[in-house]
Amino acid sequence: MASESPRDRTVVVSAPGKVLLAGGYIVLDRKHTGLVFGLSARIHVLAQQIRTSEGVHLSEIVVQSPQFLNATWRYGYHLVENGGGIKVTQLQSGTPVEPNHFVETTLNYVLSYIAEVDKSQASHGFTPVSLLVLADNDYYSKPKHHRAGERPSSSSSAEDAAHLPPATPLSDPGPQTHHHPHPHPQQQQQHQQPAESETKPARPRFRHFGTTLGDAHKTGLGSSAAIVSALTAALLSHYLPPSAAFDLATPQGKRVLHNLAQVAHCSAQGKIGSGFDVASAVYGSCLYRRFSPALLGAATLPGHGEAGFAAALAGLVNDDDSDREDGAGRKWDCEVRKDRVGLPAGVAIRMCDVDCGTQTVGMVKKVHEWRDANPGLAARAYEGLQGRVDELAQVLKEGKVDEIGRVMGPVREIMRTLGRDCGVPIEPESQEAMLDGLEKVEGVLGSVVPGAGGYDAAAVVMRDDAETEKRVKGFLRQWSMQHEIQVRLMKVRGETEGVRREDVGDFKLWIS
């Protein structure tokens, strides 16, 4: 039987966002763990070959994010000498497009890995591929179209979506490719159902945000890790047949994906983070202990483009030093404990968007400076928080609903104290007041400013019923009016599943 070619492998892969419910800051230390939940908000990547006319050869990779303005990136690529890997170069034509560092870095690392493990890709070149990135709506704050003097509302507005610019259609990658654009699926649906859409437009699954990607307001759900993980999985699934090298459905496939996405994400960030966000994007909800930072140091992995990079990358990702089936001897020493995490029936983790993101890099730096200057005090604070992380994981896993608030309260208190000691707004006064009020709403079991804190989306553990949701939305609507800031309960909720293949048929309107 002939082997499956990339032409036949149109794939859609999605990866979830994350919420670090407990364990902010301590998750950066291998002595400690963080309790992280995957979220129902997902980043989807559709990979399909760019069709060309017979005899036409195209060496191009096109990445498109049609929910934003001016968001199509075209890349050429070449093989770097001395085993330096694959280097992509952004191609400019017409209106200049700002570079997308996370996408470009991911392409560099993933294509270098593929070319190293499948030498035919390096010798014959990659078939041209179109990568369509679609984000569930909750990753970004809703576009504002309020008139002067109009109060913000926490309720969802279908009219907002109807008046936004149409999403960019799949563009023609160039006249030489004979790759014909087609309308955005929302436009197709509007033409098919004009009577209903004029009366009450349906909320689009993937709304257009009416802005460039750089100007969009993130809600703090881990979009960069989800994009890198989904893009990596889509490229591996598209170019490497399951029978030969990669199968996302297997533990080995997820391990390769996790390792490669961690390396690419750290490189794109310009720092070696804890990796909990990539781990949850790949594996879903878990109790996470980070990998040793030295794993990604220069002694282990040369820089991209340097001699020997591709072979070292493949060895690191495949963990070639492992000498036993149980993983003993592996370089990757992170721990992903899915068996320690669960949610009680009838309980949901929901997120509140306060439309005001936080740059956490400066906050982390200040916390680390305080930790280094006060090692004894920091050790006690970190150990205290670790105890609450373990207790909260156990309470949720064992379904002890009545104890959730008792455990989450001390998590907030420890984080507030840490913020005061370090001089950083881990739980700012405005967030503290809002969460204090929210916890008085019937059906709310506990709340927290997740992760590193600040003004990112707040997490709420609440009863999963319509009446509780109605009361919470009502409280947030009143809070928004009284404090002149838009706060809303997002549709996103905690879930346990990580990266997955999606049914291509569900995305047929996006396939050219």
C-alpha positions in Angstrom: 0.0 0.0 0.0 1.4 3.4 -0.9 2.3 5.6 2.0 0.1 8.6 2.8 1.5 11.8 1.5 1.2 15.3 3.1 -1.3 16.1 0.3 -3.7 13.6 1.8 -3.2 14.8 5.4 -5.4 17.8 6.0 -5.5 17.9 9.8 -7.0 20.0 12.5 -5.4 20.0 16.0 -6.5 22.0 19.0 -4.8 22.8 22.3 -6.5 24.2 25.4 -5.8 27.3 27.4 -4.8 27.1 31.1 -5.5 28.4 34.6 -2.9 28.0 37.3 -5.4 27.7 40.1 -2.8 27.5 42.8 1.0 27.5 42.9 1.9 30.9 41.3 5.6 31.6 41.7 6.4 28.4 43.5 5.8 26.5 40.3 9.1 28.0 39.0 11.0 26.0 41.6 11.5 22.3 41.1 10.9 21.7 44.8 7.3 22.7 44.4 4.3 21.9 42.2 1.4 23.9 40.7 -2.3 22.9 40.3 -3.1 23.7 36.7 -6.4 23.1 34.8 -6.9 23.1 31.1 -9.7 25.2 29.7 -12.5 24.7 27.2 -11.2 27.7 25.2 -8.9 26.3 22.5 -6.6 27.3 19.8 -7.2 25.4 16.6 -4.7 25.0 13.8 -5.8 23.6 10.4 -3.0 22.4 8.3 -3.6 21.7 4.6 -1.4 21.5 1.5 -1.5 24.5 -0.8 -2.7 23.2 -4.2 -0.7 24.3 -7.2 -1.1 23.8 -10.9 0.6 20.9 -12.6 4.3 21.6 -13.1 4.3 24.6 -10.7 6.7 24.2 -7.7 6.1 26.3 -4.6 8.3 26.4 -1.5 6.2 28.5 0.8 4.5 28.2 4.2 1.6 30.4 4.9 0.2 31.1 8.4 -3.0 33.0 8.7 -5.0 34.3 11.6 -8.2 35.5 10.0 -9.8 36.9 13.2 -7.3 39.8 13.1 -6.4 42.5 10.7 -3.3 42.2 8.5 -2.5 38.8 9.9 -1.1 36.6 7.1 2.5 35.6 7.3 4.3 33.9 4.4 7.6 32.2 4.8 10.3 30.7 2.6 12.9 28.4 4.1 16.3 26.9 3.6 18.6 24.3 5.1 21.4 25.8 7.2 24.8 24.2 6.6 26.6 22.1 9.2 23.4 20.7 10.7 22.1 24.1 11.8 18.5 23.1 11.0 15.8 24.8 8.9 15.7 28.6 8.8 12.5 30.3 7.7 12.4 33.8 6.3 9.3 36.0 6.2 8.3 37.1 2.7 6.9 40.5 2.2 4.6 41.5 -0.6 2.2 44.4 -0.7 1.3 45.8 2.7 4.1 45.1 5.2 3.2 42.6 7.9 4.6 42.8 11.4 6.7 39.7 12.3 5.1 37.0 14.4 8.0 35.9 16.6 6.1 33.0 18.2 5.0 31.5 14.9 8.4 32.1 13.2 10.3 30.5 16.1 7.9 27.5 16.2 8.4 26.9 12.5 12.2 27.1 12.8 12.2 24.5 15.6 9.5 22.1 14.3 10.7 22.0 10.7 14.3 21.5 11.9 13.1 18.5 13.9 11.1 17.1 11.1 13.9 17.4 8.6 16.3 15.7 11.1 14.0 12.7 11.8 12.8 12.4 8.2 15.7 13.0 5.9 13.5 13.0 2.8 12.0 16.3 3.9 15.4 17.9 3.9 16.4 16.5 0.6 13.2 17.0 -1.3 11.8 20.0 0.5 8.5 20.5 2.4 5.3 20.5 0.4 3.8 24.0 0.6 1.4 24.2 3.5 -1.3 26.6 4.7 -1.7 26.9 8.5 -4.9 28.5 9.7 -5.0 29.6 13.3 -8.4 30.0 14.9 -8.8 31.1 18.5 -12.0 30.6 20.6 -13.4 34.0 21.4 -12.5 34.0 25.1 -8.8 34.3 24.5 -9.2 38.1 23.8 -11.4 40.7 25.4 -14.5 41.7 23.5 -14.0 44.6 21.1 -15.5 47.8 22.5 -18.1 49.7 20.5 -19.7 51.7 23.3 -21.0 55.2 22.6 -19.8 58.1 24.7 -21.3 57.9 28.2 -22.6 54.4 27.7 -21.9 52.1 30.6 -20.1 48.8 30.0 -21.9 45.6 30.3 -20.8 42.1 31.3 -23.3 40.4 29.1 -22.5 39.1 25.7 -23.5 41.1 22.6 -24.3 39.4 19.3 -24.6 42.9 17.7 -20.9 43.6 18.4 -20.0 40.6 16.2 -22.4 41.7 13.5 -20.8 45.1 13.1 -17.2 44.0 13.1 -15.3 43.9 9.8 -15.5 40.6 8.0 -12.7 38.2 8.8 -10.0 38.1 6.2 -10.7 35.4 3.7 -8.1 32.7 2.9 -5.8 34.7 0.7 -4.2 33.7 -2.6 -0.6 33.0 -1.6 0.5 34.4 -5.0 -0.5 34.4 -8.6 1.9 31.6 -9.5 0.2 29.1 -7.1 -3.3 29.1 -8.6 -4.6 28.8 -5.0 -8.0 30.4 -5.1 -9.4 32.3 -2.1 -12.8 31.6 -0.8 -15.2 33.6 1.5 -14.9 33.5 5.2 -17.3 30.9 6.5 -19.3 33.5 8.5 -19.9 35.4 5.2 -21.1 32.2 3.6 -23.5 31.5 6.4 -24.8 35.1 6.2 -25.6 34.6 2.5 -27.3 31.3 3.2 -29.6 32.6 6.0 -30.2 36.3 5.4 -33.6 36.5 7.0 -32.6 35.1 10.4 -29.2 36.8 10.6 -30.7 40.3 9.9 -33.1 39.8 12.8 -30.7 38.3 15.4 -27.2 37.5 14.2 -25.8 34.3 15.7 -22.8 34.6 17.9 -19.9 33.5 15.6 -17.8 30.6 16.9 -14.6 32.5 15.8 -15.4 36.2 15.9 -13.4 38.9 14.2 -11.8 41.1 16.8 -11.6 44.2 14.6 -7.9 44.9 15.4 -4.4 43.7 14.7 -3.0 40.8 16.7 -0.5 43.1 18.4 -3.3 45.5 19.6 -5.6 42.8 20.9 -6.3 42.6 24.6 -5.5 39.1 25.9 -7.5 37.7 28.8 -4.6 35.7 30.2 -5.7 32.2 29.3 -2.3 31.1 27.9 -2.7 31.8 24.2 1.0 31.7 23.4 1.5 28.2 24.8 -1.7 26.9 23.2 -0.7 28.4 19.8 2.9 26.9 20.0 1.5 23.5 21.1 -1.3 23.3 18.5 1.0 24.6 15.7 3.7 22.1 16.6 1.1 19.2 16.7 -0.4 20.3 13.4 3.0 20.4 11.6 4.1 17.0 13.0 0.8 15.4 12.1 0.8 16.9 8.6 4.3 16.0 7.6 5.1 12.8 9.6 2.8 9.9 8.9 1.7 8.0 12.1 3.1 4.7 10.8 6.6 6.2 10.4 7.3 8.8 13.1 4.5 10.6 14.9 1.1 9.7 16.3 -0.6 12.2 18.5 -2.9 9.6 20.0 0.0 7.7 21.6 1.9 8.5 24.8 5.1 8.6 22.8 3.5 11.1 20.4 2.4 13.4 23.2 5.9 13.1 24.8 7.6 14.2 21.6 5.0 17.0 21.2 5.5 18.2 24.8 9.3 18.2 24.6 9.4 20.0 21.2 6.8 22.6 22.2 8.6 23.3 25.4 11.8 24.0 23.6 10.2 26.2 21.0 8.1 28.1 23.5 11.1 28.9 25.7 13.1 30.1 22.7 10.2 32.3 21.6 9.9 33.8 25.1 13.6 34.4 25.4 13.7 32.7 28.7 13.3 29.2 30.3 10.0 29.3 32.1 8.4 26.7 34.3 6.6 25.1 31.3 3.3 24.5 33.1 1.4 26.3 30.4 2.8 24.0 27.6 2.3 20.9 29.8 -1.3 21.7 30.3 -1.8 22.5 26.6 -0.5 19.1 25.7 -1.7 16.9 28.7 -4.6 18.9 30.1 -5.2 19.4 33.8 -2.5 18.2 36.1 -0.3 18.7 39.2 2.9 19.9 37.5 6.5 19.9 38.6 8.9 21.8 36.3 11.9 20.4 34.3 15.4 21.3 35.3 16.3 24.6 33.6 19.8 23.3 32.7 18.0 20.9 30.3 17.7 23.7 27.8 21.0 25.3 28.5 23.7 25.9 25.8 25.6 22.8 27.0 22.7 20.6 25.9 21.3 22.5 22.9 23.2 24.8 20.5 21.5 27.9 19.3 19.2 27.6 16.3 21.3 27.8 13.1 24.5 26.8 14.9 26.5 23.7 13.9 24.9 20.5 15.2 21.6 22.2 16.3 19.3 19.8 14.4 20.8 16.6 15.7 20.9 17.9 19.3 17.3 19.1 19.0 16.1 15.7 17.8 18.1 13.9 20.5 16.7 16.2 23.2 13.1 15.9 22.0 13.2 12.2 21.5 15.1 11.8 24.8 17.5 9.4 23.2 19.4 8.8 26.4 16.4 6.9 27.9 17.5 3.4 28.6 14.4 1.9 30.1 10.7 1.7 29.2 9.7 3.3 32.5 11.6 6.5 31.6 14.6 6.1 33.9 17.6 7.9 32.4 15.5 10.5 30.5 16.7 14.0 30.5 13.2 15.4 30.9 12.6 15.3 34.6 9.3 17.3 34.7 6.3 15.6 36.4 2.8 15.7 35.0 0.4 14.1 37.4 -3.1 13.8 35.9 -4.1 11.2 38.4 -4.0 13.9 41.2 -6.5 16.2 39.5 -10.2 16.2 39.1 -13.4 18.3 39.5 -16.5 17.3 41.5 -19.7 16.7 39.6 -21.8 19.9 39.6 -18.8 22.2 40.1 -17.2 24.4 37.4 -14.1 26.6 37.2 -15.1 29.8 35.4 -13.1 32.8 34.4 -13.9 36.5 34.7 -12.3 38.9 32.2 -11.4 42.3 33.6 -10.1 43.6 30.2 -6.8 44.7 31.6 -3.8 42.3 31.2 -0.7 42.3 33.3 3.0 42.1 32.3 4.1 39.4 34.7 7.8 39.5 33.8 8.5 42.5 36.0 6.4 41.0 38.9 8.3 37.7 38.7 11.6 39.5 38.8 10.6 41.4 41.9 9.4 38.3 43.7 12.6 36.5 42.9 14.7 39.5 44.2 12.7 39.4 47.5 13.1 35.6 47.7 16.9 35.8 47.3 17.1 38.6 49.9 14.8 36.8 52.4 15.5 33.0 51.9 14.1 32.0 55.3 10.9 34.0 55.0 10.4 32.9 51.4 10.9 29.3 52.2 8.2 29.4 54.8 5.8 31.2 52.5 6.5 28.8 49.6 6.0 25.7 51.9 2.8 27.2 53.2 1.5 27.7 49.7 2.6 24.2 48.7 0.5 22.8 51.5 -2.6 24.6 50.2 -1.8 23.4 46.6 -1.8 19.8 47.7 -4.9 20.2 49.9 -6.9 22.0 47.2 -6.0 19.3 44.6 -7.1 16.6 47.1 -10.4 18.4 48.0 -11.3 18.8 44.3 -10.3 15.3 43.4 -12.2 13.7 46.2 -15.3 15.8 45.5 -15.4 17.5 48.9 -17.4 20.5 47.7 -18.1 22.0 51.1 -14.4 22.3 51.8 -13.4 24.2 48.6 -13.9 27.6 50.1 -12.0 26.7 53.3 -9.0 25.8 51.3 -9.1 28.5 48.6 -9.3 31.3 51.2 -5.8 30.7 52.6 -4.4 30.6 49.0 -5.6 34.1 48.5 -4.2 35.2 51.8 -0.8 33.8 51.2 -0.6 35.4 47.7 -1.7 38.8 49.1 0.9 38.6 51.8 3.5 37.6 49.3 2.5 40.6 47.1 2.8 43.0 50.0 6.2 41.7 51.1 7.5 41.9 47.6 5.9 45.2 46.6 4.0 43.8 43.7 0.2 43.7 43.1 -0.3 40.0 43.1 -3.9 40.5 44.2 -4.5 44.2 43.6 -7.0 46.0 45.9 -9.5 46.3 43.0 -9.4 42.6 42.4 -9.5 41.8 46.2 -12.7 43.9 46.6 -14.3 42.3 43.6 -13.5 38.7 44.6 -14.6 39.4 48.2 -18.0 40.5 46.9 -18.2 37.7 44.4 -17.6 35.1 47.1 -20.7 36.3 48.9 -22.9 35.4 45.9 -24.9 32.2 46.5 -23.3 29.3 44.7 -19.8 30.7 44.5 -17.5 28.3 46.4 -14.2 30.2 46.1 -12.1 32.5 43.9 -8.5 33.5 43.2 -6.4 35.7 41.0 -4.6 32.8 39.3 -1.0 32.3 38.2 1.3 35.2 38.9 -1.6 37.4 39.8 -2.2 41.0 38.7 -5.0 42.1 36.5 -5.5 39.0 34.4 -8.7 37.1 34.4 -9.9 35.9 37.8 -10.8 32.3 38.4 -14.1 31.4 40.2 -15.0 27.9 41.5 -18.8 27.8 41.5 -21.9 25.6 41.3 -22.4 24.5 37.7 -26.1 25.5 37.4 -28.0 28.2 35.5 -29.2 30.1 38.7 -25.6 30.5 40.0 -24.4 31.7 36.6 -27.3 34.2 36.5 -26.4 35.6 39.9 -22.7 35.8 39.1 -23.4 37.7 35.9 -25.7 40.0 37.7 -23.1 40.8 40.3 -20.4 41.4 37.6 -22.8 43.7 35.7 -23.4 45.8 38.8 -19.7 45.9 39.6 -18.9 47.0 36.0 -21.4 49.9 36.3 -20.3 51.0 39.7 -16.5 50.9 39.0 -16.6 52.0 35.3 -14.6 48.9 34.2 -15.8 46.1 32.0 -15.9 42.8 33.8 -17.7 39.7 32.4 -18.1 36.0 33.1 -16.5 34.2 30.1 -18.0 31.1 28.6 -14.8 29.2 29.1 -14.6 26.6 31.9 -12.1 24.2 33.3 -11.8 20.8 31.6 -9.3 18.0 31.9 -8.4 17.1 28.2 -5.2 18.4 26.5 -4.3 18.5 22.9 -6.4 16.5 20.4 -7.2 15.9 16.8 -10.4 17.5 15.7 -12.9 16.2 13.1 -11.8 17.8 9.8 -15.5 17.8 8.7 -16.3 20.3 11.4 -14.0 22.8 9.7 -15.0 22.0 6.1 -15.9 25.6 5.3 -12.3 26.6 6.0 -10.8 24.0 3.8 -9.8 25.1 0.3 
